[in-house]
Amino acid sequence: MIDSEGLRPTPDRIRETLFNWLAPYCPGALVLDCFAGSGALGLEALSRGARGLVALEQQPAALASLRELAEKLAPDAIEVIAGDALTSIASLDKKFDLVFIDPPYARPELRQQLWRQLESRDCLKPGARVYFEWPVSEDFKLPSAQLHWVKQKSAGQVNYAIAEWQVSR
């Protein structure tokens, strides 16, 4: 377990529910974990059949751990990118099937900012599933008319949900 300021791994109970929801969408998926931290979400997607993972992380201890895990587990399937998620999005040239957006709770504005980057850079495949996580004390609305809630739930002090990216025709 990485001990790093601001790192807030998704609790096991939430991760289990999340991947029960995402099970049909993991096989063959290309996954983007925007605030990778420990890597738990992206690695779980890989263990359930995702074909590739791009993990964005700027915290040095978490980054070092992610790189070590990637090398041990699946060097050809995991790309770890060092740096701020907002800046890193600009270097991506892939379209993703699954995206995890769970920024530090102290920086709620990152959800909206990151989403604008993903949308403007055309980083999502039609039908992509997007995971959002936020504290129950925060009022969060989907940042795009092309995103639609699929599943939502609360556990303790955490709200979490899956939205689908529906491209207008």
N, C-alpha and C positions, 0 to 999 in steps of 0.2 A: 504494500500500500504506500502510495506517495504521500508525504506530508508536506503540503505546500500551501501557502496563504492563498485564500480565495478558491482553492480546489474543493469542489462539492460534488463528489461522485453521485450519480443517480442511485438511490437506494435499491437494494435487491428486489424488494416487493414491487416497486414501480417498474423496474427493468423486466421482471417476469411478465407483468401485465402488458407492457409495451410490446414485447416480442411475441406474446400470444396474438396481439393485434396485427403485428407486422409479418408473422410467419409466412403467409402466402406471397409476400412481396420481396422477401430476402433472396431466394434462389436466383442467381444470375444478375443481381442488382449491383450497380455502381453506387457506392455510399460516400457521402461527404459528412464528416463530423467536424463542425465548425469551431467548437471549443472542446477539443478532444480530452484534455485532462489526463485521466488514467487510461483512457482508450476503451473503457468497458463497453460503451454502446457500439462503437465501430467493430470491435473485436467480436462482440456477440453476433452482430450481423454477418460477419465472415463465417463464424462457426455454424450459422444457419444457412449457408450456401451463397452468400454474396460473392461476386467475382472479384471485387476490388474495393479498396478503402483509401480515401484521401483524408488524412487527419491533420487539422490545423491546430497549432499550439504555440504559445509564446512563453509560457512559464518554463524556465530552464530545467528544473528538476523533472517536471512532467515530460518535457521534450526529450530529455535523455532517456527516460524510462520507455517512452513510446518508440524511440529509435531502436533501443535494445530489443524490445518485444517484436518489433517488425522484422528485425534481422533473424531472430530465433524462430518466429512462427510462420511468416509468409513474406519473405523479402520481395517476391515478384508481385504480390497482391496488395501490399500496403505502401503508400507513399506518405511520408511524414513531412509536412511543410512547417518550417520555423517562422514564427512571426505573428503579428496581429491579424486576426481573422478578416477584418475589413480590407486591409491591404492585400492579404494573400488571395482573396477572391479574384482580384484583378489578374492574377497570373494563371488562373485555371482555364483550360481549354477543353473541358469535358462537360458532358451533360449527365446529371445524376438522377437516379431512381429513388434514392432515399437520402434525406438530409436531416441531420440532428442539429437543432438550434437551442442550446441551453446555456446562455451566457451567465457570468457571475451575477448573482442577485443585486449586487451593488451597482451594476451597470445595465439597468433595464432598457435603456435607449439602444443598446447594441442589437436587440432583436429586430427593431424596425430598420436600423441602419444596414444591418447585414442583409435583411430581406431585400431592401432596395438594390443593393449590390448584386445579389443573386438574380433578381428579376431583370435588371438592366443589362446584365452580362449574359442573359439567356442560358443559365446554368442548369435548368431543369427539363427533364423529359416530360412530355404530356402524361398525366396520371401519376406523377411523382408523389411520394408520400413525404410529408414534412413533420417532424416531431418538434413540438414546442414545450418548454418547461418554464414555469414562473411561480413566484410565491403567491399564496392565496390572498395576501394583503394587497396585491397589485391587480388592477383592472387591465386585462389584456384583450385586445380585439385583433382579429386577423388583419394583417397589413396589406392585403390585396383582395380585390373583388374576384380574382381568379383562384383564390384559395377557399376551400370549403371544408368545414369541420366534418370529420369522419367519426372520431371517437374522442371523448373527453372524460377526465376523471380527476378526483382529488385524493390525496393521501397525506394525512397530517397537515403540514404547512405548505404542501406542494400541489399545484395544479399542473396537469400534463395532458397533452392532446396530440392527435394526429390530424393533419389536414391534407387534402388532396389538391394538387395543382391541376386545374382544369383550364386548358388553353382555349381561348375564344376562337371560333372558326370564322 
